[in-house]
Amino acid sequence: MELLFIALGGAVLGLAARYSLPGRQTHGAILMPAIGTMVASVVWVTLTWFGLAWNDGWIWWVTLGATALVSVAADLYLGRTRAAGDERMLHVLMRDGHPTRAA
């Protein structure tokens, strides 16, 4: 049951990263919540394998903290990378100021 709660927390942190950081127009609406859910679930399961109890406060803080950091980093990286890729593609499509024509 706790894994469900932590997955939901990861999704909420992913949503927060999506809507509080710039560049949300560069990726889909579900990508950041999906990354947050995945990271939170993987970190939680890994910490339980290392012996942390579900009712210990540290597992919650570490999991949600790692999820927040990864969500922010992923959102910033994806936004910057996608914007640069779009800019490169625009220059390819607009050679010499003219759109390319199909031959």
Biopython code that builds the backbone (N, CA, C, O; Angstrom):
import numpy as np
from Bio.PDB.StructureBuilder import StructureBuilder

atoms = [
    (1, "MET", "N", (0.818, -1.187, 0.000)),
    (1, "MET", "CA", (0.000, 0.000, 0.000)),
    (1, "MET", "C", (0.868, 1.260, 0.000)),
    (1, "MET", "O", (0.520, 2.262, -0.624)),
    (2, "GLU", "N", (1.994, 1.199, 0.701)),
    (2, "GLU", "CA", (2.881, 2.353, 0.757)),
    (2, "GLU", "C", (3.502, 2.647, -0.606)),
    (2, "GLU", "O", (3.753, 3.804, -0.943)),
    (3, "LEU", "N", (3.748, 1.594, -1.389)),
    (3, "LEU", "CA", (4.288, 1.800, -2.733)),
    (3, "LEU", "C", (3.297, 2.598, -3.586)),
    (3, "LEU", "O", (3.707, 3.423, -4.403)),
    (4, "LEU", "N", (2.023, 2.360, -3.404)),
    (4, "LEU", "CA", (1.009, 3.142, -4.117)),
    (4, "LEU", "C", (1.072, 4.608, -3.707)),
    (4, "LEU", "O", (0.984, 5.497, -4.554)),
    (5, "PHE", "N", (1.224, 4.861, -2.412)),
    (5, "PHE", "CA", (1.308, 6.241, -1.933)),
    (5, "PHE", "C", (2.559, 6.943, -2.456)),
    (5, "PHE", "O", (2.506, 8.113, -2.835)),
    (6, "ILE", "N", (3.675, 6.231, -2.477)),
    (6, "ILE", "CA", (4.915, 6.849, -2.934)),
    (6, "ILE", "C", (4.872, 7.070, -4.445)),
    (6, "ILE", "O", (5.423, 8.055, -4.936)),
    (7, "ALA", "N", (4.228, 6.169, -5.190)),
    (7, "ALA", "CA", (4.074, 6.365, -6.635)),
    (7, "ALA", "C", (3.199, 7.589, -6.906)),
    (7, "ALA", "O", (3.487, 8.371, -7.812)),
    (8, "LEU", "N", (2.150, 7.752, -6.135)),
    (8, "LEU", "CA", (1.296, 8.930, -6.277)),
    (8, "LEU", "C", (2.070, 10.200, -5.937)),
    (8, "LEU", "O", (1.924, 11.217, -6.615)),
    (9, "GLY", "N", (2.888, 10.144, -4.893)),
    (9, "GLY", "CA", (3.728, 11.293, -4.544)),
    (9, "GLY", "C", (4.703, 11.633, -5.659)),
    (9, "GLY", "O", (4.942, 12.807, -5.941)),
    (10, "GLY", "N", (5.269, 10.608, -6.299)),
    (10, "GLY", "CA", (6.168, 10.841, -7.423)),
    (10, "GLY", "C", (5.454, 11.489, -8.595)),
    (10, "GLY", "O", (6.009, 12.365, -9.258)),
    (11, "ALA", "N", (4.228, 11.063, -8.852)),
    (11, "ALA", "CA", (3.448, 11.667, -9.938)),
    (11, "ALA", "C", (3.149, 13.132, -9.637)),
    (11, "ALA", "O", (3.207, 13.973, -10.534)),
    (12, "VAL", "N", (2.832, 13.440, -8.396)),
    (12, "VAL", "CA", (2.546, 14.827, -8.007)),
    (12, "VAL", "C", (3.807, 15.684, -8.131)),
    (12, "VAL", "O", (3.739, 16.822, -8.596)),
    (13, "LEU", "N", (4.955, 15.145, -7.718)),
    (13, "LEU", "CA", (6.204, 15.894, -7.869)),
    (13, "LEU", "C", (6.555, 16.102, -9.340)),
    (13, "LEU", "O", (7.072, 17.155, -9.714)),
    (14, "GLY", "N", (6.277, 15.102, -10.174)),
    (14, "GLY", "CA", (6.492, 15.264, -11.609)),
    (14, "GLY", "C", (5.589, 16.334, -12.201)),
    (14, "GLY", "O", (6.021, 17.121, -13.043)),
    (15, "LEU", "N", (4.336, 16.362, -11.761)),
    (15, "LEU", "CA", (3.419, 17.420, -12.212)),
    (15, "LEU", "C", (3.895, 18.793, -11.760)),
    (15, "LEU", "O", (3.826, 19.764, -12.513)),
    (16, "ALA", "N", (4.377, 18.864, -10.525)),
    (16, "ALA", "CA", (4.880, 20.137, -10.013)),
    (16, "ALA", "C", (6.075, 20.612, -10.829)),
    (16, "ALA", "O", (6.190, 21.800, -11.129)),
    (17, "ALA", "N", (6.964, 19.691, -11.189)),
    (17, "ALA", "CA", (8.117, 20.069, -12.012)),
    (17, "ALA", "C", (7.657, 20.544, -13.384)),
    (17, "ALA", "O", (8.176, 21.528, -13.913)),
    (18, "ARG", "N", (6.691, 19.850, -13.954)),
    (18, "ARG", "CA", (6.210, 20.228, -15.292)),
    (18, "ARG", "C", (5.622, 21.629, -15.305)),
    (18, "ARG", "O", (5.923, 22.417, -16.201)),
    (19, "TYR", "N", (4.791, 21.949, -14.329)),
    (19, "TYR", "CA", (4.072, 23.212, -14.375)),
    (19, "TYR", "C", (4.771, 24.360, -13.660)),
    (19, "TYR", "O", (4.300, 25.495, -13.728)),
    (20, "SER", "N", (5.884, 24.098, -12.975)),
    (20, "SER", "CA", (6.580, 25.190, -12.308)),
    (20, "SER", "C", (7.874, 25.589, -13.010)),
    (20, "SER", "O", (8.455, 26.626, -12.690)),
    (21, "LEU", "N", (8.329, 24.783, -13.957)),
    (21, "LEU", "CA", (9.577, 25.069, -14.652)),
    (21, "LEU", "C", (9.298, 25.484, -16.099)),
    (21, "LEU", "O", (8.273, 25.108, -16.668)),
    (22, "PRO", "N", (10.211, 26.258, -16.691)),
    (22, "PRO", "CA", (10.000, 26.674, -18.089)),
    (22, "PRO", "C", (10.216, 25.509, -19.051)),
    (22, "PRO", "O", (10.873, 24.523, -18.717)),
    (23, "GLY", "N", (9.659, 25.640, -20.233)),
    (23, "GLY", "CA", (9.882, 24.666, -21.295)),
    (23, "GLY", "C", (8.869, 23.543, -21.347)),
    (23, "GLY", "O", (9.128, 22.517, -21.976)),
    (24, "ARG", "N", (7.730, 23.704, -20.707)),
    (24, "ARG", "CA", (6.760, 22.599, -20.707)),
    (24, "ARG", "C", (6.140, 22.359, -22.076)),
    (24, "ARG", "O", (5.553, 21.303, -22.315)),
    (25, "GLN", "N", (6.266, 23.334, -22.980)),
    (25, "GLN", "CA", (5.733, 23.158, -24.328)),
    (25, "GLN", "C", (6.617, 22.247, -25.168)),
    (25, "GLN", "O", (6.247, 21.905, -26.292)),
    (26, "THR", "N", (7.777, 21.844, -24.651)),
    (26, "THR", "CA", (8.704, 21.027, -25.431)),
    (26, "THR", "C", (8.526, 19.530, -25.221)),
    (26, "THR", "O", (9.158, 18.737, -25.920)),
    (27, "HIS", "N", (7.685, 19.125, -24.280)),
    (27, "HIS", "CA", (7.457, 17.692, -24.076)),
    (27, "HIS", "C", (6.015, 17.448, -23.670)),
    (27, "HIS", "O", (5.287, 18.378, -23.322)),
    (28, "GLY", "N", (5.618, 16.201, -23.717)),
    (28, "GLY", "CA", (4.227, 15.831, -23.482)),
    (28, "GLY", "C", (3.779, 16.035, -22.049)),
    (28, "GLY", "O", (4.600, 16.160, -21.140)),
    (29, "ALA", "N", (2.482, 16.066, -21.859)),
    (29, "ALA", "CA", (1.895, 16.336, -20.549)),
    (29, "ALA", "C", (2.113, 15.204, -19.553)),
    (29, "ALA", "O", (2.112, 15.442, -18.345)),
    (30, "ILE", "N", (2.296, 13.997, -20.027)),
    (30, "ILE", "CA", (2.411, 12.842, -19.135)),
    (30, "ILE", "C", (3.858, 12.466, -18.843)),
    (30, "ILE", "O", (4.110, 11.673, -17.935)),
    (31, "LEU", "N", (4.815, 13.015, -19.591)),
    (31, "LEU", "CA", (6.204, 12.590, -19.446)),
    (31, "LEU", "C", (6.762, 12.842, -18.051)),
    (31, "LEU", "O", (7.312, 11.921, -17.447)),
    (32, "MET", "N", (6.643, 14.035, -17.527)),
    (32, "MET", "CA", (7.229, 14.339, -16.219)),
    (32, "MET", "C", (6.537, 13.582, -15.075)),
    (32, "MET", "O", (7.233, 13.069, -14.198)),
    (33, "PRO", "N", (5.206, 13.490, -15.045)),
    (33, "PRO", "CA", (4.604, 12.654, -14.004)),
    (33, "PRO", "C", (5.016, 11.183, -14.113)),
    (33, "PRO", "O", (5.160, 10.503, -13.097)),
    (34, "ALA", "N", (5.206, 10.695, -15.333)),
    (34, "ALA", "CA", (5.650, 9.304, -15.508)),
    (34, "ALA", "C", (7.072, 9.123, -14.982)),
    (34, "ALA", "O", (7.369, 8.121, -14.333)),
    (35, "ILE", "N", (7.947, 10.085, -15.257)),
    (35, "ILE", "CA", (9.315, 10.011, -14.738)),
    (35, "ILE", "C", (9.300, 10.068, -13.214)),
    (35, "ILE", "O", (10.012, 9.307, -12.558)),
    (36, "GLY", "N", (8.506, 10.954, -12.654)),
    (36, "GLY", "CA", (8.401, 11.054, -11.198)),
    (36, "GLY", "C", (7.893, 9.772, -10.563)),
    (36, "GLY", "O", (8.414, 9.338, -9.535)),
    (37, "THR", "N", (6.886, 9.167, -11.163)),
    (37, "THR", "CA", (6.341, 7.911, -10.650)),
    (37, "THR", "C", (7.370, 6.800, -10.730)),
    (37, "THR", "O", (7.527, 6.027, -9.784)),
    (38, "MET", "N", (8.072, 6.714, -11.848)),
    (38, "MET", "CA", (9.077, 5.668, -12.024)),
    (38, "MET", "C", (10.225, 5.823, -11.028)),
    (38, "MET", "O", (10.631, 4.854, -10.386)),
    (39, "VAL", "N", (10.742, 7.035, -10.902)),
    (39, "VAL", "CA", (11.870, 7.262, -9.999)),
    (39, "VAL", "C", (11.475, 6.967, -8.558)),
    (39, "VAL", "O", (12.216, 6.306, -7.831)),
    (40, "ALA", "N", (10.316, 7.454, -8.146)),
    (40, "ALA", "CA", (9.871, 7.218, -6.768)),
    (40, "ALA", "C", (9.709, 5.729, -6.489)),
    (40, "ALA", "O", (10.108, 5.252, -5.427)),
    (41, "SER", "N", (9.138, 5.005, -7.413)),
    (41, "SER", "CA", (8.928, 3.568, -7.219)),
    (41, "SER", "C", (10.248, 2.809, -7.153)),
    (41, "SER", "O", (10.429, 1.943, -6.297)),
    (42, "VAL", "N", (11.166, 3.134, -8.057)),
    (42, "VAL", "CA", (12.458, 2.437, -8.080)),
    (42, "VAL", "C", (13.266, 2.745, -6.816)),
    (42, "VAL", "O", (13.850, 1.843, -6.216)),
    (43, "VAL", "N", (13.299, 4.009, -6.418)),
    (43, "VAL", "CA", (14.044, 4.374, -5.211)),
    (43, "VAL", "C", (13.433, 3.704, -3.986)),
    (43, "VAL", "O", (14.163, 3.194, -3.135)),
    (44, "TRP", "N", (12.116, 3.699, -3.883)),
    (44, "TRP", "CA", (11.434, 3.080, -2.741)),
    (44, "TRP", "C", (11.765, 1.594, -2.651)),
    (44, "TRP", "O", (12.151, 1.102, -1.591)),
    (45, "VAL", "N", (11.614, 0.892, -3.751)),
    (45, "VAL", "CA", (11.882, -0.547, -3.748)),
    (45, "VAL", "C", (13.350, -0.824, -3.439)),
    (45, "VAL", "O", (13.663, -1.758, -2.701)),
    (46, "THR", "N", (14.248, -0.019, -3.997)),
    (46, "THR", "CA", (15.674, -0.196, -3.723)),
    (46, "THR", "C", (15.975, 0.012, -2.238)),
    (46, "THR", "O", (16.730, -0.759, -1.645)),
    (47, "LEU", "N", (15.400, 1.033, -1.644)),
    (47, "LEU", "CA", (15.636, 1.287, -0.228)),
    (47, "LEU", "C", (15.038, 0.195, 0.660)),
    (47, "LEU", "O", (15.605, -0.131, 1.703)),
    (48, "THR", "N", (13.919, -0.362, 0.263)),
    (48, "THR", "CA", (13.371, -1.473, 1.049)),
    (48, "THR", "C", (14.242, -2.713, 0.922)),
    (48, "THR", "O", (14.367, -3.480, 1.876)),
    (49, "TRP", "N", (14.849, -2.921, -0.247)),
    (49, "TRP", "CA", (15.789, -4.041, -0.398)),
    (49, "TRP", "C", (17.016, -3.853, 0.474)),
    (49, "TRP", "O", (17.606, -4.826, 0.944)),
    (50, "PHE", "N", (17.404, -2.597, 0.692)),
    (50, "PHE", "CA", (18.546, -2.317, 1.564)),
    (50, "PHE", "C", (18.176, -2.340, 3.038)),
    (50, "PHE", "O", (19.031, -2.093, 3.889)),
    (51, "GLY", "N", (16.931, -2.628, 3.354)),
    (51, "GLY", "CA", (16.547, -2.856, 4.740)),
    (51, "GLY", "C", (15.832, -1.719, 5.439)),
    (51, "GLY", "O", (15.518, -1.840, 6.623)),
    (52, "LEU", "N", (15.561, -0.620, 4.753)),
    (52, "LEU", "CA", (14.809, 0.450, 5.403)),
    (52, "LEU", "C", (13.350, 0.035, 5.532)),
    (52, "LEU", "O", (12.759, -0.515, 4.603)),
    (53, "ALA", "N", (12.787, 0.306, 6.688)),
    (53, "ALA", "CA", (11.388, -0.066, 6.945)),
    (53, "ALA", "C", (10.454, 0.983, 6.351)),
    (53, "ALA", "O", (10.805, 2.161, 6.276)),
    (54, "TRP", "N", (9.271, 0.557, 5.931)),
    (54, "TRP", "CA", (8.316, 1.470, 5.307)),
    (54, "TRP", "C", (7.821, 2.522, 6.289)),
    (54, "TRP", "O", (7.402, 3.603, 5.874)),
    (55, "ASN", "N", (7.862, 2.217, 7.607)),
    (55, "ASN", "CA", (7.370, 3.175, 8.591)),
    (55, "ASN", "C", (8.480, 4.051, 9.168)),
    (55, "ASN", "O", (8.251, 4.813, 10.107)),
    (56, "ASP", "N", (9.679, 3.939, 8.601)),
    (56, "ASP", "CA", (10.792, 4.793, 8.978)),
    (56, "ASP", "C", (10.694, 6.085, 8.178)),
    (56, "ASP", "O", (10.440, 6.041, 6.974)),
    (57, "GLY", "N", (10.887, 7.222, 8.811)),
    (57, "GLY", "CA", (10.756, 8.502, 8.126)),
    (57, "GLY", "C", (11.793, 8.732, 7.039)),
    (57, "GLY", "O", (11.528, 9.442, 6.069)),
    (58, "TRP", "N", (12.983, 8.132, 7.194)),
    (58, "TRP", "CA", (14.050, 8.355, 6.228)),
    (58, "TRP", "C", (13.703, 7.845, 4.839)),
    (58, "TRP", "O", (14.057, 8.481, 3.846)),
    (59, "ILE", "N", (13.028, 6.725, 4.751)),
    (59, "ILE", "CA", (12.695, 6.187, 3.431)),
    (59, "ILE", "C", (11.789, 7.143, 2.662)),
    (59, "ILE", "O", (11.917, 7.284, 1.446)),
    (60, "TRP", "N", (10.888, 7.788, 3.363)),
    (60, "TRP", "CA", (9.989, 8.738, 2.725)),
    (60, "TRP", "C", (10.752, 9.985, 2.276)),
    (60, "TRP", "O", (10.575, 10.436, 1.144)),
    (61, "TRP", "N", (11.595, 10.547, 3.141)),
    (61, "TRP", "CA", (12.350, 11.754, 2.802)),
    (61, "TRP", "C", (13.329, 11.509, 1.665)),
    (61, "TRP", "O", (13.419, 12.310, 0.735)),
    (62, "VAL", "N", (14.059, 10.406, 1.737)),
    (62, "VAL", "CA", (15.040, 10.104, 0.690)),
    (62, "VAL", "C", (14.339, 9.877, -0.650)),
    (62, "VAL", "O", (14.778, 10.391, -1.678)),
    (63, "THR", "N", (13.262, 9.115, -0.636)),
    (63, "THR", "CA", (12.550, 8.808, -1.873)),
    (63, "THR", "C", (11.959, 10.060, -2.503)),
    (63, "THR", "O", (12.148, 10.301, -3.696)),
    (64, "LEU", "N", (11.254, 10.853, -1.723)),
    (64, "LEU", "CA", (10.629, 12.055, -2.280)),
    (64, "LEU", "C", (11.669, 13.109, -2.653)),
    (64, "LEU", "O", (11.479, 13.843, -3.623)),
    (65, "GLY", "N", (12.759, 13.195, -1.900)),
    (65, "GLY", "CA", (13.828, 14.130, -2.249)),
    (65, "GLY", "C", (14.515, 13.754, -3.553)),
    (65, "GLY", "O", (14.752, 14.609, -4.407)),
    (66, "ALA", "N", (14.835, 12.473, -3.704)),
    (66, "ALA", "CA", (15.461, 12.006, -4.948)),
    (66, "ALA", "C", (14.519, 12.196, -6.125)),
    (66, "ALA", "O", (14.951, 12.569, -7.216)),
    (67, "THR", "N", (13.248, 11.944, -5.912)),
    (67, "THR", "CA", (12.262, 12.122, -6.983)),
    (67, "THR", "C", (12.167, 13.580, -7.402)),
    (67, "THR", "O", (12.103, 13.878, -8.595)),
    (68, "ALA", "N", (12.156, 14.484, -6.445)),
    (68, "ALA", "CA", (12.091, 15.912, -6.768)),
    (68, "ALA", "C", (13.329, 16.344, -7.556)),
    (68, "ALA", "O", (13.216, 17.062, -8.549)),
    (69, "LEU", "N", (14.507, 15.906, -7.111)),
    (69, "LEU", "CA", (15.738, 16.280, -7.809)),
    (69, "LEU", "C", (15.777, 15.738, -9.231)),
    (69, "LEU", "O", (16.133, 16.467, -10.157)),
    (70, "VAL", "N", (15.422, 14.488, -9.416)),
    (70, "VAL", "CA", (15.458, 13.884, -10.750)),
    (70, "VAL", "C", (14.390, 14.517, -11.648)),
    (70, "VAL", "O", (14.640, 14.751, -12.831)),
    (71, "SER", "N", (13.223, 14.791, -11.109)),
    (71, "SER", "CA", (12.163, 15.413, -11.915)),
    (71, "SER", "C", (12.564, 16.795, -12.401)),
    (71, "SER", "O", (12.340, 17.134, -13.563)),
    (72, "VAL", "N", (13.148, 17.589, -11.532)),
    (72, "VAL", "CA", (13.594, 18.927, -11.924)),
    (72, "VAL", "C", (14.715, 18.831, -12.954)),
    (72, "VAL", "O", (14.689, 19.523, -13.972)),
    (73, "ALA", "N", (15.697, 17.975, -12.688)),
    (73, "ALA", "CA", (16.819, 17.828, -13.615)),
    (73, "ALA", "C", (16.352, 17.329, -14.978)),
    (73, "ALA", "O", (16.798, 17.832, -16.009)),
    (74, "ALA", "N", (15.465, 16.351, -14.989)),
    (74, "ALA", "CA", (14.966, 15.807, -16.258)),
    (74, "ALA", "C", (14.164, 16.852, -17.019)),
    (74, "ALA", "O", (14.306, 16.968, -18.237)),
    (75, "ASP", "N", (13.332, 17.608, -16.331)),
    (75, "ASP", "CA", (12.532, 18.632, -16.995)),
    (75, "ASP", "C", (13.418, 19.700, -17.611)),
    (75, "ASP", "O", (13.201, 20.093, -18.757)),
    (76, "LEU", "N", (14.410, 20.174, -16.875)),
    (76, "LEU", "CA", (15.307, 21.202, -17.404)),
    (76, "LEU", "C", (16.140, 20.666, -18.566)),
    (76, "LEU", "O", (16.316, 21.351, -19.574)),
    (77, "TYR", "N", (16.651, 19.446, -18.428)),
    (77, "TYR", "CA", (17.468, 18.854, -19.487)),
    (77, "TYR", "C", (16.646, 18.629, -20.757)),
    (77, "TYR", "O", (17.079, 18.991, -21.851)),
    (78, "LEU", "N", (15.474, 18.036, -20.612)),
    (78, "LEU", "CA", (14.638, 17.763, -21.784)),
    (78, "LEU", "C", (14.190, 19.045, -22.470)),
    (78, "LEU", "O", (14.174, 19.114, -23.699)),
    (79, "GLY", "N", (13.831, 20.052, -21.701)),
    (79, "GLY", "CA", (13.412, 21.316, -22.299)),
    (79, "GLY", "C", (14.533, 21.979, -23.072)),
    (79, "GLY", "O", (14.323, 22.471, -24.181)),
    (80, "ARG", "N", (15.731, 21.996, -22.490)),
    (80, "ARG", "CA", (16.881, 22.610, -23.147)),
    (80, "ARG", "C", (17.295, 21.824, -24.391)),
    (80, "ARG", "O", (17.583, 22.413, -25.433)),
    (81, "THR", "N", (17.323, 20.498, -24.285)),
    (81, "THR", "CA", (17.724, 19.657, -25.402)),
    (81, "THR", "C", (16.725, 19.743, -26.549)),
    (81, "THR", "O", (17.116, 19.826, -27.713)),
    (82, "ARG", "N", (15.456, 19.723, -26.228)),
    (82, "ARG", "CA", (14.438, 19.782, -27.264)),
    (82, "ARG", "C", (14.427, 21.123, -27.966)),
    (82, "ARG", "O", (14.259, 21.185, -29.184)),
    (83, "ALA", "N", (14.604, 22.210, -27.205)),
    (83, "ALA", "CA", (14.636, 23.535, -27.820)),
    (83, "ALA", "C", (15.829, 23.663, -28.761)),
    (83, "ALA", "O", (15.708, 24.242, -29.841)),
    (84, "ALA", "N", (16.972, 23.130, -28.361)),
    (84, "ALA", "CA", (18.156, 23.173, -29.235)),
    (84, "ALA", "C", (17.940, 22.316, -30.479)),
    (84, "ALA", "O", (18.336, 22.716, -31.574)),
    (85, "GLY", "N", (17.332, 21.169, -30.337)),
    (85, "GLY", "CA", (17.038, 20.311, -31.484)),
    (85, "GLY", "C", (16.050, 20.956, -32.440)),
    (85, "GLY", "O", (16.203, 20.861, -33.657)),
    (86, "ASP", "N", (15.044, 21.607, -31.891)),
    (86, "ASP", "CA", (14.077, 22.307, -32.741)),
    (86, "ASP", "C", (14.743, 23.446, -33.495)),
    (86, "ASP", "O", (14.433, 23.688, -34.662)),
    (87, "GLU", "N", (15.651, 24.141, -32.837)),
    (87, "GLU", "CA", (16.372, 25.239, -33.491)),
    (87, "GLU", "C", (17.251, 24.719, -34.628)),
    (87, "GLU", "O", (17.302, 25.322, -35.699)),
    (88, "ARG", "N", (17.941, 23.601, -34.396)),
    (88, "ARG", "CA", (18.754, 23.007, -35.462)),
    (88, "ARG", "C", (17.887, 22.577, -36.632)),
    (88, "ARG", "O", (18.248, 22.808, -37.786)),
    (89, "MET", "N", (16.755, 21.960, -36.356)),
    (89, "MET", "CA", (15.872, 21.519, -37.427)),
    (89, "MET", "C", (15.313, 22.708, -38.199)),
    (89, "MET", "O", (15.148, 22.628, -39.416)),
    (90, "LEU", "N", (15.020, 23.802, -37.515)),
    (90, "LEU", "CA", (14.540, 24.994, -38.200)),
    (90, "LEU", "C", (15.588, 25.513, -39.179)),
    (90, "LEU", "O", (15.254, 25.920, -40.291)),
    (91, "HIS", "N", (16.853, 25.500, -38.767)),
    (91, "HIS", "CA", (17.910, 25.957, -39.675)),
    (91, "HIS", "C", (18.074, 25.021, -40.863)),
    (91, "HIS", "O", (18.380, 25.472, -41.967)),
    (92, "VAL", "N", (17.879, 23.751, -40.657)),
    (92, "VAL", "CA", (17.953, 22.798, -41.774)),
    (92, "VAL", "C", (16.807, 23.042, -42.746)),
    (92, "VAL", "O", (17.005, 23.026, -43.961)),
    (93, "LEU", "N", (15.627, 23.266, -42.221)),
    (93, "LEU", "CA", (14.457, 23.459, -43.072)),
    (93, "LEU", "C", (14.443, 24.823, -43.755)),
    (93, "LEU", "O", (13.800, 24.990, -44.792)),
    (94, "MET", "N", (15.133, 25.778, -43.194)),
    (94, "MET", "CA", (15.116, 27.138, -43.731)),
    (94, "MET", "C", (16.508, 27.534, -44.214)),
    (94, "MET", "O", (17.095, 28.490, -43.707)),
    (95, "ARG", "N", (17.028, 26.811, -45.179)),
    (95, "ARG", "CA", (18.341, 27.139, -45.735)),
    (95, "ARG", "C", (18.261, 28.456, -46.490)),
    (95, "ARG", "O", (17.366, 28.673, -47.307)),
    (96, "ASP", "N", (19.207, 29.320, -46.201)),
    (96, "ASP", "CA", (19.312, 30.619, -46.879)),
    (96, "ASP", "C", (18.020, 31.438, -46.772)),
    (96, "ASP", "O", (17.732, 32.261, -47.641)),
    (97, "GLY", "N", (17.266, 31.219, -45.739)),
    (97, "GLY", "CA", (16.046, 31.988, -45.563)),
    (97, "GLY", "C", (14.871, 31.511, -46.380)),
    (97, "GLY", "O", (13.808, 32.130, -46.340)),
    (98, "HIS", "N", (15.029, 30.418, -47.131)),
    (98, "HIS", "CA", (13.940, 29.883, -47.947)),
    (98, "HIS", "C", (13.615, 28.463, -47.487)),
    (98, "HIS", "O", (14.517, 27.676, -47.201)),
    (99, "PRO", "N", (12.353, 28.148, -47.418)),
    (99, "PRO", "CA", (12.008, 26.769, -47.075)),
    (99, "PRO", "C", (12.482, 25.808, -48.172)),
    (99, "PRO", "O", (12.457, 26.142, -49.356)),
    (100, "THR", "N", (12.896, 24.657, -47.776)),
    (100, "THR", "CA", (13.329, 23.678, -48.786)),
    (100, "THR", "C", (12.124, 23.185, -49.552)),
    (100, "THR", "O", (11.020, 23.097, -49.015)),
    (101, "ARG", "N", (12.348, 22.862, -50.815)),
    (101, "ARG", "CA", (11.262, 22.369, -51.672)),
    (101, "ARG", "C", (11.508, 20.916, -51.984)),
    (101, "ARG", "O", (12.645, 20.472, -52.142)),
    (102, "ALA", "N", (10.435, 20.200, -52.066)),
    (102, "ALA", "CA", (10.543, 18.786, -52.433)),
    (102, "ALA", "C", (10.981, 18.698, -53.885)),
    (102, "ALA", "O", (10.474, 19.430, -54.735)),
    (103, "ALA", "N", (11.913, 17.812, -54.170)),
    (103, "ALA", "CA", (12.430, 17.695, -55.536)),
    (103, "ALA", "C", (11.557, 16.801, -56.373)),
    (103, "ALA", "O", (11.842, 16.588, -57.552)),
]
sb = StructureBuilder()
sb.init_structure("model")
sb.init_model(0)
sb.init_chain("A")
sb.init_seg("    ")
for serial, (resi, resn, name, xyz) in enumerate(atoms, 1):
    if name == "N":
        sb.init_residue(resn, " ", resi, " ")
    sb.init_atom(name, np.array(xyz, "f"), 0.0, 1.0, " ", f" {name:<3s}", serial, name[0])
structure = sb.get_structure()
